[in-house]
C-alpha cells in the first residue's frame, strides 16, 4: 500500500483553525519523520519536523501519537505549525497580504533522519486568513487609514479597533481572522503608513477619535460602543483611547504598559509625555540578546507620574492578557497596578490572565514563537521571551478568551463563522 497523508479540513482551512493530520499505508510500527514547511511573502522558509512511529496497523494519527523528538516532543497535534523556525536569524512570521494563504507543504519521510529520509508521501495545504464571506474594505475617511473586515450578512455586528505595536504600517491578519468570529474589525494604522506620520514622536488622540467615530457610525456596526484590541504599544494606546475618548465599551490589553511610551501623546489641551528610559539598565544575555525589561522608569508616585495613563476616567471593561516571561516590559506588574488603580477609583475590577513561560508577542493560534527580534533602535536582537510550547498553548487560550470577552461585553452580532473554506 502506498502511504498517503490525510488532512481535515482537506485542502484549505483558516490559520486559527486546528488541523487534523494522519498518515495511512505505512508498515506496522514503521519509523517516519513528518516535516512541515512554508515560505512567507519575503521568501523566508519556516519549517519544523518530528519523529513518529506508526501503530500496529500502519497508521499514524497526530492526535493520538506522541512525537518522539525533533522540533518538539509529546502529543502535539499542531506542533508542526507552532514549532516552525525560520531559516533567517531572528525572523518573525507575519502575514502581510491576508487575501492570499500561506501554503504549507507536509512531507512524510522514511526513518528518523529528517534530512536523509526518502519521501514516502506529501500533501499541500492552504492556510487562509479570511473565512468564507468575510469582506475586506479599505478605509480612507478623513485622516483615517485602515482596513475594515466585515462578517457575512448585514449585521449589525460588534465593532472592534485592532492596533499593533512599534513596527508601524498596517497589519491585518489578526483583524481578518477575528472578523471570521462575527465581529466587524478595523485594522488601524497610526504611523509609518501611507500619508501618516513616519514616526511616533508625537501622536494625537484626535486621529483615533476619528476612527472610533467612523466605526460607531457604520451601518453594519452596533452603535452602542466598540471594543479595542491592542498589543505592546498598541495595547498602551488602547488604554489611552479608553481613558480619554467616549464610546469605548471593552478593551483587551495584550502585554501593555500603563505609562505612555515612545513619544508624546496629545489630546486637545492635554499632554502625556513619554516615560523616561534608562539605557544603563540594558542587559546583554549569554545568547547575545538585548534584555530591555528594566529600561522603563515608570513613576507610580510623585510629580513625574504625569506619564501614567489616567485610567480612572474610563468606563470600559478591561481584559489584560499577560505573558509572564515578557522581556519588553513588566507586563504582569503593569496589569496588576492597573487593576489596583481602577478598583481604587471605584471602577470595575478588570480580568487579568497571566500565562507562564509566555513572551511578549501573544499572537493568534499557531503562529510560531519569535523569541528575539531585530529592532532599528538597538544593535543586537531584542529579547521577547517565552518558550515555544507554553507560548503556543497561551496563544490558543488567549484567542478564545478575547472572543468570549468581546461577545459578552459588546453583545452578539452574527454567529461565529466556521473556518472551513
N, C-alpha and C positions, 0 to 999 in steps of 0.2 A: 504494500500500500504506500502511495506517495504521501508524505507529510503535507498537511495544509494548516494554515493559520485561520482561525475563526474569530471574528470581531463582532461585538454587539454594543452599539449600533454598527451596522456592517461597513459602510463606506464613508459616512460623514457623521460628525457629531459636533456639539458645541464644546469649546475649550474647557468650560467648567463642569462638564458632564463626565461622570465615571465611564470608563471604557472597559468592557469585559474582553479579556484576551485568553484564548485557549489554542492548543495545538493538538491535532489528531493525526493518526497514521504513523506514529513513532513505534520503535521496537519497545517491548516491555522493559521498563526501568532504564531506558536509554538516556545517557547524559547529553544535555544540549545547553547551548548558550543562546539567550534571546538578547537582541540588540535593537535599540530604537534610536532614530536619528532624524533631525530636521535642520533646515537652514533658515536663518532669519532673513529679513529683507536686505540686510547689508552683507549677506554671504557667509556669516559666521556659522559654523557647524556646531550643533549641540547634540550630544549623544550620551547614552547610558547602556549598560549591559548587566546581565545577571545570569548566574549558572543555575540550572534546574535539572531534575531527574523525572522522567515520565513515570506514570504509575504502572501497575501490572498489566493494564490494558493498552499501554502505549499512548495514553492521553496525558495532557498537561493543562491544568486549569489554574491560572494565576490567582484566582480567588480561593483556591484550596491548597496549592502547592507553595511551600516557602522557598524563597531564593536561598541558594547555598553559598552565596558570596558574589562578589563583583562590585557594582556601584552601590549596592545595598544588600541586606540580608533579611530573611524572615518573610512573613506573609504580608506582602505589599503589592496588591493588585495594580496600583497606579505608579509603582516605583520607577518604571521605565520612562515615565514622563517627569515626575518631580525630582528625580535624581540626575537628570541630564546636566552635563557640564560642557562649557564652551571650549572650542579649540583655540580661542584667543584669551589671553590672561585678563581677568577682571572684567569680563564682558557680561552684560545683563541682557536677558531675553525680554524684548519689548516688541509688542505688535504695533506697527506703525500704520498699516492700512487694514482696517477692520473689514473691508469689503472683500478681502481675499483670505483664504485659510492658511494656516501652517500645514504643510504636507509632511506627515510622519511616515517614515519607512521602518517597517518591522521585519527583522530577519531572524530565522531560526538556523543556528549554526551547529554543526556536529561537534560533540565533545565540549570540553570546558576551557578551551583556549579561544577567546573572542577574536583574536587577530588571525588565527591559523585554521580555524574550523571550516569545513566545506559547507556551503549554503544548502540547507535542506528545503527551506520554504521562505516565502517572502509575501508581505502584504503592504499595501499603501493605504493610508487613511487620512482624510481631511478633517482638521480641527478648526471649526468656524467660530467667528466672534459675533455673528448676528443670527439670532434664532429666526425661524420662519415667520415672515410677515413684519418683522421689525423694520421701521423706516428710519433712514438717516437723512436729517435735514440740516444743511449748513446754515448758520445764523450769522448775519451781518446786520445788526439792528443798532443804529446809533453807534456807540463806541464798542459794542459787544462783539467779540469774536469767539465763536463757539460752534459746537455741533449738537443738535438735539436728536435724541433717539426716542422714537415713539413705538409702543407695542401695537399689534394689530387692533383694529376696531376704532371706534370714535371716542372712547373714554367716557368721562374724563378720568385721567389717571393721576395717582400721586406723583408730584414733581420733586425732583432731586437735582441739585447742582453738585458736580463732581470736580474736585480740584486735586492736582498733583503737586509735587514739591519743586525743588530748586532747579530742576533741569530745564524749565521753561518749555515753550512750544505748546502743542495741543495733542494730548494723548486721549484716545477714545476707547481703548479696549475694555476698560472697566465699565464705562457708561453703556457701551453697546451690549455687553453681557447682562448687565443689570436691567436693561430695558426688556430683555427676554423673560424677566420675572414679573412683569406687569407694571413697571414704573416708567414715567417719562423722565429721561435723564439727560441733563445738559452737561456735556464735557466742556468746561470753560477754560480758555487760555487767559493768562493775565500778564505775561511778558514774554519777550523774545519770540513773537509770532506775528506774522503779517505786519500791520502798521502799529502794533502795540509797542510800548517802550522796550528797549533792548536789555534793560537791567531792572533789578528790584530795588534800586537805591531809594526811590520814592514811589509808594503805591497809594492810590486814592480809593477809599471805600465807595465813593460815588460810582465807580466803574462796576463794582459788584452789586450795588444797589440797582443799577440799570438791568443787570442780568436777573436779579430777583424779581423785579417788576415785570420784565418780559415774560418770565415763566408764570408768574401769578396771573397775568392777563391772557395767557394762551388758552384758546378754546378747548383744547384737549387735556388741560391740566386742571386738577382740582384747585380752586382758588382760595381755600381757607388758610393755607400755609404750606410752605415747602420744606424739604429736608436738605441737609448739607452732608456731603461725604468728602473727607479730605485726609491725606496722608502727609506727614512731615511738615514742610512749610505750608502745604495746602490745608493740613489739619489746624495749624495755628491761625490761618486765615479764616477757617470756618468758625473757630472760637470768636474771632474778632467780628465777623459778619453777624453771628448770632447775638453778640453783645451790643452792637451799635445799631443794627438795622431791624426794621419791623418785618413781619411776615414769615419768620422762621419758626417752625414748629418742633423740629427734631434735627439733631446733628450727630453724626458718627465721627469720632476723632481717633484716627489711627496714628499712634506714636507722634503726638503733637506736643508743642510747648505752650505753657501758659503765659509766656512773655513774647513780645514782638521780637522777631529775629530777622536779621539780614535786610536792613533797610528801614526807613521811616514809613510809618503808616499814618495817613491823614484822613480825617472825616470832618468836613465843614470847618469849624474853628478849633477842632481838637487834634492833637498830635500824640501818637505813641512813638517815642524814639526807639531805635534798635537797642536791644540789650547788649551790654558790654561783653567783649570777648577777651579772654586771657590766653594768648597764644603760647605762653610759657607752660601751660598745662597740657599741651600736646605730648602724647607719648608715642614712641615707635615700638611696636610689638616685635617679638622674636621672629615672626614671619615677615617682617618688613612692611607692616601696615601702619597707617597713622590712626591712632585712637584719639578721637576728639571729644569724648564723653564729658570731660571736665572743663572744657574751654568756656562754656557759657557762664556768665556771672549773673545769675537770676536773683535779684534783690527782693526778697519776700517782705522785708521791713525797711523803714527809713525813707529818706527823700528820693532815693533812686528807684523807688517802687513804681515810678511812672511808666516803666516799660511793661508792667503786668497788665494783661487784658482785663477790663472791668466786667468780668463775667456776671456779677450781681445784677447787671442791667438786663440780662437775657431772660426771656420767658420760655425758652426752648427746653426740651428734654434732651439729655445727653447720654450717649453711649461711648465709653472710652475703650478701645481695643489696644492692648499694650503688649509689646514684645519685651520680656524681662531681660533679654540679652541685647537690647538695642544699645548700640555704641555711638549713635549720632548725638543723642542727649538722654537725660534721665527721664524717660517717658513714664515709667511707673510712678516715680516721685511726683512728677507734674500732674498726673491723673489723680493721685491721692490728694494733692494740695488743692486741685480744682474742686474735688468732691467736698473737702472741708470748707472751702471758701463759699461754695454755693449754699451748703446747708447752714453756714453761719449767717447768711443773709436771707434765710427763710425760703430758699429755693428747693425744688425737688432734688432729692439725692440721685446723682447720676449712677448709671450702671457702669461698673469698671470690671473688665475681664482681662486677666493677666495670663500670658502664655509663657511657660518656662522654656528656656533654650531657643527662644524665638527672637529674630533680629528686627532690624528697622523696617525693611520693605515687606510688609504683610500684603501680599497680592491676592487676586482671585485664585481659586484652587488650581494646583498642578503646575504653576509657574515654578521653575527651579530656584533654589536659594542663590542669591548673589551676596556672598559673604563680605566682599570688599569691592570697591568701585573707584575708578579714577575720576576725580573731580578737578575742574580747572584751577581751583584755588590752592591746591596742595601738590607737592612734588611727588608724593607717594600715594598709593591707593588708600582710600579711607575705609576703615573697618565698619561694616554694617552690623555684624554679629549674627548669631543664630547657628543652629546645627540642622543639617538637611532634613532628617525625618521629623523631629519635633516642629520645625518651621512649617513643613508641608502639612502636618496634621492641624496646626494652628490656622493655616490659611483656609482649609476646608471648614473648620468650625466658625471662624470669623465671618466667612461668606454667608453662612446660614444665620448667624447671629444678627448681622446687619439687615438682612432681608426681613427677618422676624420683627426686628425693632422698627423698621420703616413701615411695614404693613400695620403694625399695632398703632403707631403714633400718627401716621399720615392717612390711615384708612385704606380699604381695598380699592382696587381700580382695575378690574380685569384680572382674571386668574393667571397665575404663573404659566409660562409657555414651555412645553416640553422641548428639550434641546435637540431631539432627533430631527434631522433635515430630510 
